[in-house]
């Protein structure tokens, strides 16, 4: 299966982030050693293809605020 990159962008938090650290469990500390800077999005096998990159970017931007 071929994958075509249509766009690459940096998503930043939608508002200022806290100035304190976030507590991580021991498991999180062990697993966090690797980082995969990619997101793969596939067309649904059935139903309407209603994916919106802007909706994903906005949601990720809001999700990054606590971190």
N, CA, C and O atoms as a Maestro MAE file, in Angstrom:
{
 s_m_m2io_version
 :::
 2.0.0
}

f_m_ct {
 s_m_title
 :::
 protein
 m_atom[268] {
  # First column is atom index #
  i_m_mmod_type
  r_m_x_coord
  r_m_y_coord
  r_m_z_coord
  i_m_residue_number
  s_m_chain_name
  s_m_pdb_residue_name
  s_m_pdb_atom_name
  i_m_atomic_number
  :::
  1 25 0.838 -1.168 0.000 1 A "UNK " " N  " 7
  2 3 0.000 0.000 0.000 1 A "UNK " " CA " 6
  3 2 0.889 1.240 0.000 1 A "UNK " " C  " 6
  4 15 1.802 1.346 0.819 1 A "UNK " " O  " 8
  5 25 0.637 2.154 -0.889 2 A "UNK " " N  " 7
  6 3 1.406 3.390 -0.967 2 A "UNK " " CA " 6
  7 2 0.755 4.462 -0.094 2 A "UNK " " C  " 6
  8 15 -0.469 4.578 -0.038 2 A "UNK " " O  " 8
  9 25 1.589 5.235 0.578 3 A "UNK " " N  " 7
  10 3 1.115 6.341 1.406 3 A "UNK " " CA " 6
  11 2 1.624 7.625 0.791 3 A "UNK " " C  " 6
  12 15 2.813 7.758 0.504 3 A "UNK " " O  " 8
  13 25 0.731 8.562 0.590 4 A "UNK " " N  " 7
  14 3 1.097 9.848 0.002 4 A "UNK " " CA " 6
  15 2 0.938 10.934 1.052 4 A "UNK " " C  " 6
  16 15 -0.138 11.078 1.632 4 A "UNK " " O  " 8
  17 25 1.997 11.703 1.305 5 A "UNK " " N  " 7
  18 3 1.939 12.808 2.258 5 A "UNK " " CA " 6
  19 2 1.400 14.024 1.525 5 A "UNK " " C  " 6
  20 15 2.023 14.527 0.590 5 A "UNK " " O  " 8
  21 25 0.234 14.492 1.959 6 A "UNK " " N  " 7
  22 3 -0.384 15.647 1.327 6 A "UNK " " CA " 6
  23 2 0.003 16.941 2.023 6 A "UNK " " C  " 6
  24 15 0.087 17.992 1.388 6 A "UNK " " O  " 8
  25 25 0.240 16.866 3.327 7 A "UNK " " N  " 7
  26 3 0.565 18.068 4.083 7 A "UNK " " CA " 6
  27 2 1.298 17.673 5.355 7 A "UNK " " C  " 6
  28 15 1.028 16.622 5.937 7 A "UNK " " O  " 8
  29 25 2.212 18.508 5.776 8 A "UNK " " N  " 7
  30 3 2.905 18.326 7.041 8 A "UNK " " CA " 6
  31 2 2.844 19.655 7.776 8 A "UNK " " C  " 6
  32 15 3.111 20.701 7.185 8 A "UNK " " O  " 8
  33 25 2.496 19.627 9.059 9 A "UNK " " N  " 7
  34 3 2.393 20.888 9.793 9 A "UNK " " CA " 6
  35 2 2.698 20.670 11.267 9 A "UNK " " C  " 6
  36 15 2.657 19.543 11.759 9 A "UNK " " O  " 8
  37 25 3.002 21.754 11.965 10 A "UNK " " N  " 7
  38 3 3.227 21.735 13.403 10 A "UNK " " CA " 6
  39 2 1.954 22.246 14.064 10 A "UNK " " C  " 6
  40 15 1.455 23.316 13.715 10 A "UNK " " O  " 8
  41 25 1.430 21.488 15.013 11 A "UNK " " N  " 7
  42 3 0.230 21.901 15.745 11 A "UNK " " CA " 6
  43 2 0.682 22.364 17.121 11 A "UNK " " C  " 6
  44 15 1.348 21.620 17.841 11 A "UNK " " O  " 8
  45 25 0.324 23.586 17.491 12 A "UNK " " N  " 7
  46 3 0.700 24.150 18.783 12 A "UNK " " CA " 6
  47 2 -0.525 24.232 19.691 12 A "UNK " " C  " 6
  48 15 -1.653 24.212 19.198 12 A "UNK " " O  " 8
  49 25 -0.325 24.324 21.012 13 A "UNK " " N  " 7
  50 3 -1.458 24.449 21.925 13 A "UNK " " CA " 6
  51 2 -2.287 25.691 21.602 13 A "UNK " " C  " 6
  52 15 -1.747 26.717 21.188 13 A "UNK " " O  " 8
  53 25 -3.599 25.591 21.795 14 A "UNK " " N  " 7
  54 3 -4.506 26.685 21.442 14 A "UNK " " CA " 6
  55 2 -4.451 27.846 22.427 14 A "UNK " " C  " 6
  56 15 -4.924 28.940 22.116 14 A "UNK " " O  " 8
  57 25 -3.883 27.626 23.607 15 A "UNK " " N  " 7
  58 3 -3.725 28.697 24.592 15 A "UNK " " CA " 6
  59 2 -2.478 28.414 25.414 15 A "UNK " " C  " 6
  60 15 -1.823 27.388 25.232 15 A "UNK " " O  " 8
  61 25 -2.158 29.323 26.312 16 A "UNK " " N  " 7
  62 3 -0.945 29.167 27.115 16 A "UNK " " CA " 6
  63 2 -0.985 27.859 27.900 16 A "UNK " " C  " 6
  64 15 -2.035 27.444 28.392 16 A "UNK " " O  " 8
  65 25 0.166 27.225 28.007 17 A "UNK " " N  " 7
  66 3 0.250 25.954 28.729 17 A "UNK " " CA " 6
  67 2 0.691 26.200 30.171 17 A "UNK " " C  " 6
  68 15 1.338 27.209 30.450 17 A "UNK " " O  " 8
  69 25 0.350 25.294 31.089 18 A "UNK " " N  " 7
  70 3 0.750 25.458 32.491 18 A "UNK " " CA " 6
  71 2 2.273 25.494 32.628 18 A "UNK " " C  " 6
  72 15 2.992 24.891 31.831 18 A "UNK " " O  " 8
  73 25 2.747 26.199 33.632 19 A "UNK " " N  " 7
  74 3 4.191 26.331 33.858 19 A "UNK " " CA " 6
  75 2 4.725 25.269 34.809 19 A "UNK " " C  " 6
  76 15 5.868 25.365 35.255 19 A "UNK " " O  " 8
  77 25 3.921 24.259 35.126 20 A "UNK " " N  " 7
  78 3 4.355 23.200 36.029 20 A "UNK " " CA " 6
  79 2 4.454 21.882 35.270 20 A "UNK " " C  " 6
  80 15 3.911 21.736 34.175 20 A "UNK " " O  " 8
  81 25 5.148 20.941 35.864 21 A "UNK " " N  " 7
  82 3 5.299 19.630 35.246 21 A "UNK " " CA " 6
  83 2 4.046 18.781 35.415 21 A "UNK " " C  " 6
  84 15 3.187 19.083 36.242 21 A "UNK " " O  " 8
  85 25 3.953 17.735 34.638 22 A "UNK " " N  " 7
  86 3 2.843 16.792 34.713 22 A "UNK " " CA " 6
  87 2 3.387 15.495 35.299 22 A "UNK " " C  " 6
  88 15 4.392 14.970 34.819 22 A "UNK " " O  " 8
  89 25 2.727 14.974 36.337 23 A "UNK " " N  " 7
  90 3 3.166 13.742 36.979 23 A "UNK " " CA " 6
  91 2 3.035 12.578 36.018 23 A "UNK " " C  " 6
  92 15 2.014 12.437 35.344 23 A "UNK " " O  " 8
  93 25 4.058 11.745 35.950 24 A "UNK " " N  " 7
  94 3 4.038 10.551 35.113 24 A "UNK " " CA " 6
  95 2 4.262 9.321 35.983 24 A "UNK " " C  " 6
  96 15 5.103 9.332 36.882 24 A "UNK " " O  " 8
  97 25 3.515 8.274 35.713 25 A "UNK " " N  " 7
  98 3 3.702 7.019 36.440 25 A "UNK " " CA " 6
  99 2 5.004 6.363 35.989 25 A "UNK " " C  " 6
  100 15 5.589 6.753 34.979 25 A "UNK " " O  " 8
  101 25 5.447 5.369 36.747 26 A "UNK " " N  " 7
  102 3 6.669 4.643 36.370 26 A "UNK " " CA " 6
  103 2 6.528 4.001 34.994 26 A "UNK " " C  " 6
  104 15 7.478 3.990 34.211 26 A "UNK " " O  " 8
  105 25 5.346 3.466 34.700 27 A "UNK " " N  " 7
  106 3 5.118 2.858 33.388 27 A "UNK " " CA " 6
  107 2 5.243 3.905 32.280 27 A "UNK " " C  " 6
  108 15 5.857 3.649 31.244 27 A "UNK " " O  " 8
  109 25 4.658 5.083 32.503 28 A "UNK " " N  " 7
  110 3 4.767 6.151 31.503 28 A "UNK " " CA " 6
  111 2 6.222 6.549 31.284 28 A "UNK " " C  " 6
  112 15 6.629 6.813 30.152 28 A "UNK " " O  " 8
  113 25 6.999 6.595 32.346 29 A "UNK " " N  " 7
  114 3 8.409 6.960 32.220 29 A "UNK " " CA " 6
  115 2 9.182 5.931 31.405 29 A "UNK " " C  " 6
  116 15 10.072 6.293 30.636 29 A "UNK " " O  " 8
  117 25 8.852 4.657 31.565 30 A "UNK " " N  " 7
  118 3 9.534 3.608 30.804 30 A "UNK " " CA " 6
  119 2 9.126 3.611 29.337 30 A "UNK " " C  " 6
  120 15 9.974 3.473 28.455 30 A "UNK " " O  " 8
  121 25 7.844 3.765 29.074 31 A "UNK " " N  " 7
  122 3 7.325 3.699 27.708 31 A "UNK " " CA " 6
  123 2 7.678 4.963 26.927 31 A "UNK " " C  " 6
  124 15 7.782 4.918 25.701 31 A "UNK " " O  " 8
  125 25 7.861 6.073 27.608 32 A "UNK " " N  " 7
  126 3 8.091 7.357 26.937 32 A "UNK " " CA " 6
  127 2 9.471 7.475 26.303 32 A "UNK " " C  " 6
  128 15 9.801 8.534 25.769 32 A "UNK " " O  " 8
  129 25 10.269 6.447 26.343 33 A "UNK " " N  " 7
  130 3 11.617 6.513 25.759 33 A "UNK " " CA " 6
  131 2 11.589 6.587 24.235 33 A "UNK " " C  " 6
  132 15 12.546 7.057 23.621 33 A "UNK " " O  " 8
  133 25 10.516 6.133 23.632 34 A "UNK " " N  " 7
  134 3 10.404 6.174 22.178 34 A "UNK " " CA " 6
  135 2 9.399 7.230 21.750 34 A "UNK " " C  " 6
  136 15 8.472 7.552 22.493 34 A "UNK " " O  " 8
  137 25 9.578 7.756 20.579 35 A "UNK " " N  " 7
  138 3 8.673 8.785 20.059 35 A "UNK " " CA " 6
  139 2 8.476 8.543 18.571 35 A "UNK " " C  " 6
  140 15 9.443 8.395 17.824 35 A "UNK " " O  " 8
  141 25 7.242 8.505 18.155 36 A "UNK " " N  " 7
  142 3 6.922 8.343 16.743 36 A "UNK " " CA " 6
  143 2 6.180 9.592 16.289 36 A "UNK " " C  " 6
  144 15 5.005 9.751 16.617 36 A "UNK " " O  " 8
  145 25 6.826 10.478 15.549 37 A "UNK " " N  " 7
  146 3 6.227 11.763 15.192 37 A "UNK " " CA " 6
  147 2 5.306 11.695 13.972 37 A "UNK " " C  " 6
  148 15 5.363 12.571 13.108 37 A "UNK " " O  " 8
  149 25 4.471 10.682 13.893 38 A "UNK " " N  " 7
  150 3 3.590 10.564 12.735 38 A "UNK " " CA " 6
  151 2 2.173 10.210 13.157 38 A "UNK " " C  " 6
  152 15 1.948 9.622 14.215 38 A "UNK " " O  " 8
  153 25 1.241 10.574 12.324 39 A "UNK " " N  " 7
  154 3 -0.162 10.206 12.490 39 A "UNK " " CA " 6
  155 2 -0.624 9.667 11.150 39 A "UNK " " C  " 6
  156 15 -0.452 10.324 10.123 39 A "UNK " " O  " 8
  157 25 -1.205 8.486 11.149 40 A "UNK " " N  " 7
  158 3 -1.716 7.892 9.920 40 A "UNK " " CA " 6
  159 2 -3.234 7.947 9.942 40 A "UNK " " C  " 6
  160 15 -3.858 7.550 10.926 40 A "UNK " " O  " 8
  161 25 -3.821 8.427 8.881 41 A "UNK " " N  " 7
  162 3 -5.271 8.523 8.763 41 A "UNK " " CA " 6
  163 2 -5.672 7.800 7.487 41 A "UNK " " C  " 6
  164 15 -5.146 8.072 6.408 41 A "UNK " " O  " 8
  165 25 -6.606 6.880 7.630 42 A "UNK " " N  " 7
  166 3 -7.042 6.075 6.496 42 A "UNK " " CA " 6
  167 2 -8.501 6.361 6.181 42 A "UNK " " C  " 6
  168 15 -9.276 6.714 7.070 42 A "UNK " " O  " 8
  169 25 -8.869 6.209 4.936 43 A "UNK " " N  " 7
  170 3 -10.264 6.337 4.542 43 A "UNK " " CA " 6
  171 2 -11.069 5.215 5.174 43 A "UNK " " C  " 6
  172 15 -10.580 4.092 5.293 43 A "UNK " " O  " 8
  173 25 -12.300 5.506 5.581 44 A "UNK " " N  " 7
  174 3 -13.132 4.423 6.117 44 A "UNK " " CA " 6
  175 2 -13.456 3.422 5.019 44 A "UNK " " C  " 6
  176 15 -13.586 3.790 3.852 44 A "UNK " " O  " 8
  177 25 -13.586 2.154 5.398 45 A "UNK " " N  " 7
  178 3 -13.871 1.124 4.400 45 A "UNK " " CA " 6
  179 2 -15.312 1.203 3.899 45 A "UNK " " C  " 6
  180 15 -15.628 0.694 2.824 45 A "UNK " " O  " 8
  181 25 -16.180 1.841 4.677 46 A "UNK " " N  " 7
  182 3 -17.563 2.036 4.232 46 A "UNK " " CA " 6
  183 2 -18.098 3.330 4.834 46 A "UNK " " C  " 6
  184 15 -17.535 3.848 5.799 46 A "UNK " " O  " 8
  185 25 -19.163 3.843 4.278 47 A "UNK " " N  " 7
  186 3 -19.755 5.081 4.768 47 A "UNK " " CA " 6
  187 2 -19.118 6.299 4.124 47 A "UNK " " C  " 6
  188 15 -18.191 6.175 3.323 47 A "UNK " " O  " 8
  189 25 -19.619 7.475 4.476 48 A "UNK " " N  " 7
  190 3 -19.096 8.707 3.864 48 A "UNK " " CA " 6
  191 2 -17.688 9.026 4.365 48 A "UNK " " C  " 6
  192 15 -17.363 8.810 5.533 48 A "UNK " " O  " 8
  193 25 -16.887 9.527 3.486 49 A "UNK " " N  " 7
  194 3 -15.526 9.941 3.839 49 A "UNK " " CA " 6
  195 2 -15.584 11.393 4.285 49 A "UNK " " C  " 6
  196 15 -15.328 12.300 3.494 49 A "UNK " " O  " 8
  197 25 -15.919 11.614 5.550 50 A "UNK " " N  " 7
  198 3 -16.140 12.974 6.032 50 A "UNK " " CA " 6
  199 2 -15.018 13.464 6.937 50 A "UNK " " C  " 6
  200 15 -15.260 14.298 7.809 50 A "UNK " " O  " 8
  201 25 -13.805 12.970 6.755 51 A "UNK " " N  " 7
  202 3 -12.680 13.394 7.581 51 A "UNK " " CA " 6
  203 2 -12.298 14.831 7.257 51 A "UNK " " C  " 6
  204 15 -12.226 15.214 6.090 51 A "UNK " " O  " 8
  205 25 -12.054 15.620 8.293 52 A "UNK " " N  " 7
  206 3 -11.628 17.002 8.117 52 A "UNK " " CA " 6
  207 2 -10.304 17.216 8.847 52 A "UNK " " C  " 6
  208 15 -10.261 17.127 10.074 52 A "UNK " " O  " 8
  209 25 -9.229 17.496 8.122 53 A "UNK " " N  " 7
  210 3 -7.946 17.755 8.778 53 A "UNK " " CA " 6
  211 2 -8.019 18.936 9.742 53 A "UNK " " C  " 6
  212 15 -7.348 18.929 10.774 53 A "UNK " " O  " 8
  213 25 -8.814 19.939 9.423 54 A "UNK " " N  " 7
  214 3 -8.930 21.108 10.296 54 A "UNK " " CA " 6
  215 2 -9.548 20.744 11.641 54 A "UNK " " C  " 6
  216 15 -9.154 21.291 12.671 54 A "UNK " " O  " 8
  217 25 -10.508 19.830 11.643 55 A "UNK " " N  " 7
  218 3 -11.119 19.377 12.899 55 A "UNK " " CA " 6
  219 2 -10.079 18.641 13.739 55 A "UNK " " C  " 6
  220 15 -10.009 18.850 14.950 55 A "UNK " " O  " 8
  221 25 -9.274 17.787 13.119 56 A "UNK " " N  " 7
  222 3 -8.228 17.060 13.836 56 A "UNK " " CA " 6
  223 2 -7.196 18.031 14.408 56 A "UNK " " C  " 6
  224 15 -6.794 17.883 15.562 56 A "UNK " " O  " 8
  225 25 -6.764 19.011 13.635 57 A "UNK " " N  " 7
  226 3 -5.780 19.992 14.107 57 A "UNK " " CA " 6
  227 2 -6.323 20.789 15.286 57 A "UNK " " C  " 6
  228 15 -5.605 21.012 16.261 57 A "UNK " " O  " 8
  229 25 -7.589 21.225 15.210 58 A "UNK " " N  " 7
  230 3 -8.194 22.000 16.294 58 A "UNK " " CA " 6
  231 2 -8.307 21.159 17.565 58 A "UNK " " C  " 6
  232 15 -8.031 21.651 18.660 58 A "UNK " " O  " 8
  233 25 -8.712 19.900 17.428 59 A "UNK " " N  " 7
  234 3 -8.844 19.016 18.589 59 A "UNK " " CA " 6
  235 2 -7.484 18.757 19.230 59 A "UNK " " C  " 6
  236 15 -7.365 18.794 20.455 59 A "UNK " " O  " 8
  237 25 -6.471 18.500 18.432 60 A "UNK " " N  " 7
  238 3 -5.127 18.270 18.957 60 A "UNK " " CA " 6
  239 2 -4.600 19.528 19.636 60 A "UNK " " C  " 6
  240 15 -3.966 19.444 20.688 60 A "UNK " " O  " 8
  241 25 -4.852 20.679 19.054 61 A "UNK " " N  " 7
  242 3 -4.418 21.945 19.627 61 A "UNK " " CA " 6
  243 2 -5.026 22.157 21.016 61 A "UNK " " C  " 6
  244 15 -4.343 22.620 21.930 61 A "UNK " " O  " 8
  245 25 -6.305 21.819 21.172 62 A "UNK " " N  " 7
  246 3 -6.962 21.938 22.482 62 A "UNK " " CA " 6
  247 2 -6.441 20.876 23.457 62 A "UNK " " C  " 6
  248 15 -6.287 21.151 24.647 62 A "UNK " " O  " 8
  249 25 -6.173 19.677 22.962 63 A "UNK " " N  " 7
  250 3 -5.694 18.593 23.829 63 A "UNK " " CA " 6
  251 2 -4.286 18.864 24.362 63 A "UNK " " C  " 6
  252 15 -3.926 18.350 25.421 63 A "UNK " " O  " 8
  253 25 -3.493 19.649 23.662 64 A "UNK " " N  " 7
  254 3 -2.121 19.937 24.083 64 A "UNK " " CA " 6
  255 2 -2.034 20.949 25.224 64 A "UNK " " C  " 6
  256 15 -0.989 21.054 25.865 64 A "UNK " " O  " 8
  257 25 -3.098 21.687 25.489 65 A "UNK " " N  " 7
  258 3 -3.060 22.761 26.490 65 A "UNK " " CA " 6
  259 2 -2.624 22.269 27.873 65 A "UNK " " C  " 6
  260 15 -1.755 22.903 28.471 65 A "UNK " " O  " 8
  261 25 -3.174 21.182 28.416 66 A "UNK " " N  " 7
  262 3 -2.756 20.762 29.762 66 A "UNK " " CA " 6
  263 2 -1.304 20.296 29.845 66 A "UNK " " C  " 6
  264 15 -0.769 20.158 30.945 66 A "UNK " " O  " 8
  265 25 -0.662 20.054 28.715 67 A "UNK " " N  " 7
  266 3 0.680 19.503 28.737 67 A "UNK " " CA " 6
  267 2 1.726 20.512 28.333 67 A "UNK " " C  " 6
  268 15 2.915 20.192 28.303 67 A "UNK " " O  " 8
  :::
 }
 m_bond[267] {
  # First column is bond index #
  i_m_from
  i_m_to
  i_m_order
  :::
  1 1 2 1
  2 2 3 1
  3 3 4 2
  4 3 5 1
  5 5 6 1
  6 6 7 1
  7 7 8 2
  8 7 9 1
  9 9 10 1
  10 10 11 1
  11 11 12 2
  12 11 13 1
  13 13 14 1
  14 14 15 1
  15 15 16 2
  16 15 17 1
  17 17 18 1
  18 18 19 1
  19 19 20 2
  20 19 21 1
  21 21 22 1
  22 22 23 1
  23 23 24 2
  24 23 25 1
  25 25 26 1
  26 26 27 1
  27 27 28 2
  28 27 29 1
  29 29 30 1
  30 30 31 1
  31 31 32 2
  32 31 33 1
  33 33 34 1
  34 34 35 1
  35 35 36 2
  36 35 37 1
  37 37 38 1
  38 38 39 1
  39 39 40 2
  40 39 41 1
  41 41 42 1
  42 42 43 1
  43 43 44 2
  44 43 45 1
  45 45 46 1
  46 46 47 1
  47 47 48 2
  48 47 49 1
  49 49 50 1
  50 50 51 1
  51 51 52 2
  52 51 53 1
  53 53 54 1
  54 54 55 1
  55 55 56 2
  56 55 57 1
  57 57 58 1
  58 58 59 1
  59 59 60 2
  60 59 61 1
  61 61 62 1
  62 62 63 1
  63 63 64 2
  64 63 65 1
  65 65 66 1
  66 66 67 1
  67 67 68 2
  68 67 69 1
  69 69 70 1
  70 70 71 1
  71 71 72 2
  72 71 73 1
  73 73 74 1
  74 74 75 1
  75 75 76 2
  76 75 77 1
  77 77 78 1
  78 78 79 1
  79 79 80 2
  80 79 81 1
  81 81 82 1
  82 82 83 1
  83 83 84 2
  84 83 85 1
  85 85 86 1
  86 86 87 1
  87 87 88 2
  88 87 89 1
  89 89 90 1
  90 90 91 1
  91 91 92 2
  92 91 93 1
  93 93 94 1
  94 94 95 1
  95 95 96 2
  96 95 97 1
  97 97 98 1
  98 98 99 1
  99 99 100 2
  100 99 101 1
  101 101 102 1
  102 102 103 1
  103 103 104 2
  104 103 105 1
  105 105 106 1
  106 106 107 1
  107 107 108 2
  108 107 109 1
  109 109 110 1
  110 110 111 1
  111 111 112 2
  112 111 113 1
  113 113 114 1
  114 114 115 1
  115 115 116 2
  116 115 117 1
  117 117 118 1
  118 118 119 1
  119 119 120 2
  120 119 121 1
  121 121 122 1
  122 122 123 1
  123 123 124 2
  124 123 125 1
  125 125 126 1
  126 126 127 1
  127 127 128 2
  128 127 129 1
  129 129 130 1
  130 130 131 1
  131 131 132 2
  132 131 133 1
  133 133 134 1
  134 134 135 1
  135 135 136 2
  136 135 137 1
  137 137 138 1
  138 138 139 1
  139 139 140 2
  140 139 141 1
  141 141 142 1
  142 142 143 1
  143 143 144 2
  144 143 145 1
  145 145 146 1
  146 146 147 1
  147 147 148 2
  148 147 149 1
  149 149 150 1
  150 150 151 1
  151 151 152 2
  152 151 153 1
  153 153 154 1
  154 154 155 1
  155 155 156 2
  156 155 157 1
  157 157 158 1
  158 158 159 1
  159 159 160 2
  160 159 161 1
  161 161 162 1
  162 162 163 1
  163 163 164 2
  164 163 165 1
  165 165 166 1
  166 166 167 1
  167 167 168 2
  168 167 169 1
  169 169 170 1
  170 170 171 1
  171 171 172 2
  172 171 173 1
  173 173 174 1
  174 174 175 1
  175 175 176 2
  176 175 177 1
  177 177 178 1
  178 178 179 1
  179 179 180 2
  180 179 181 1
  181 181 182 1
  182 182 183 1
  183 183 184 2
  184 183 185 1
  185 185 186 1
  186 186 187 1
  187 187 188 2
  188 187 189 1
  189 189 190 1
  190 190 191 1
  191 191 192 2
  192 191 193 1
  193 193 194 1
  194 194 195 1
  195 195 196 2
  196 195 197 1
  197 197 198 1
  198 198 199 1
  199 199 200 2
  200 199 201 1
  201 201 202 1
  202 202 203 1
  203 203 204 2
  204 203 205 1
  205 205 206 1
  206 206 207 1
  207 207 208 2
  208 207 209 1
  209 209 210 1
  210 210 211 1
  211 211 212 2
  212 211 213 1
  213 213 214 1
  214 214 215 1
  215 215 216 2
  216 215 217 1
  217 217 218 1
  218 218 219 1
  219 219 220 2
  220 219 221 1
  221 221 222 1
  222 222 223 1
  223 223 224 2
  224 223 225 1
  225 225 226 1
  226 226 227 1
  227 227 228 2
  228 227 229 1
  229 229 230 1
  230 230 231 1
  231 231 232 2
  232 231 233 1
  233 233 234 1
  234 234 235 1
  235 235 236 2
  236 235 237 1
  237 237 238 1
  238 238 239 1
  239 239 240 2
  240 239 241 1
  241 241 242 1
  242 242 243 1
  243 243 244 2
  244 243 245 1
  245 245 246 1
  246 246 247 1
  247 247 248 2
  248 247 249 1
  249 249 250 1
  250 250 251 1
  251 251 252 2
  252 251 253 1
  253 253 254 1
  254 254 255 1
  255 255 256 2
  256 255 257 1
  257 257 258 1
  258 258 259 1
  259 259 260 2
  260 259 261 1
  261 261 262 1
  262 262 263 1
  263 263 264 2
  264 263 265 1
  265 265 266 1
  266 266 267 1
  267 267 268 2
  :::
 }
}
